[in-house]
Amino acid sequence: MGALVSPARINVLLVEDDLDVAAGFGDYLQSHGLSVDFAYSATQARARLREEAFDVLVLDVNLPGEDGISLCRDLKARQQIIQPVLFLTARGALDDKLKGFDAGAVDWLVKPVAPAELLARIRAIATHVAAGPRSTALCVGDYRLDESAGLLTHGGKRLQLHVSGVAILAQLMQAHPACVSRQQLIDRLWGDLPPHSDPLRAHVWQLRQALLSAFGTRPIATERGIGYRFEVGE
């Protein structure tokens, strides 16, 4: 778990219904050492995911039959797919992005985008996930985070987390009771390639909502102008 992933080992599933777009991005990624497989609908994506393990899923939103956001949400919630998802889509409205992050995405790129940026994003995501948690469990108060399983428990209840949620909570719980700056969290999630927009705020908001729904508590406190802190009642 502690070793970095070589770019040649990154296995990508590209879910895109436009064959020309898929071929263009696929050829570029493969020419730079990545292994790329293709699906052109949600049904095909499900079938490929049953057959093979991928390091990163790249999803379009507009897919025939079932949109990419619904597909992502179902894969994450019902089938408990833990692979990181990057949306590559022409849709760039904030509401669409929030729905995508809520469904479990870790990044969102708006077309048209340079293939070099897509490559860089995929490499950054795969590297950070592979470098991943060094400890399998973190405990603060009655909260216990199993990083390898992506599971948070509290008061006898359980919450299955997305990859981004695990990364945020791990950083905050490791630092408890200190505050973690926004920049530290951005570095953890995106490394040297921070997104152009501000998805961290959306990630934290969605994570708080998930915590409230599961446990009736929101232990992530905002330190205005600084960052966030994991806060539990003594």
HELIX and SHEET records of a PDB file:
HELIX    1   1 PRO A    7  ARG A    9  5                                   3    
HELIX    2   2 LEU A   19  SER A   31  1                                  13    
HELIX    3   3 ALA A   42  GLU A   51  1                                  10    
HELIX    4   4 GLY A   68  ALA A   77  1                                  10    
HELIX    5   5 LEU A   94  ALA A  103  1                                  10    
HELIX    6   6 PRO A  115  ALA A  131  1                                  17    
HELIX    7   7 VAL A  163  ALA A  175  1                                  13    
HELIX    8   8 ARG A  182  TRP A  190  1                                   9    
HELIX    9   9 PRO A  199  PHE A  215  1                                  17    
SHEET    1   A 5 SER A  35  ALA A  39  0                                        
SHEET    2   A 5 ASN A  11  VAL A  15  1                                        
SHEET    3   A 5 VAL A  56  LEU A  59  1                                        
SHEET    4   A 5 VAL A  85  THR A  89  1                                        
SHEET    5   A 5 ALA A 105  VAL A 110  1                                        
SHEET    1   B 4 ALA A 137  VAL A 140  0                                        
SHEET    2   B 4 TYR A 143  ASP A 146 -1                                        
SHEET    3   B 4 LEU A 151  HIS A 154 -1                                        
SHEET    4   B 4 LYS A 157  GLN A 160 -1                                        
SHEET    1   C 3 VAL A 180  SER A 181  0                                        
SHEET    2   C 3 GLY A 227  PHE A 230 -1                                        
SHEET    3   C 3 ILE A 220  GLU A 223 -1                                        
END                                                                             
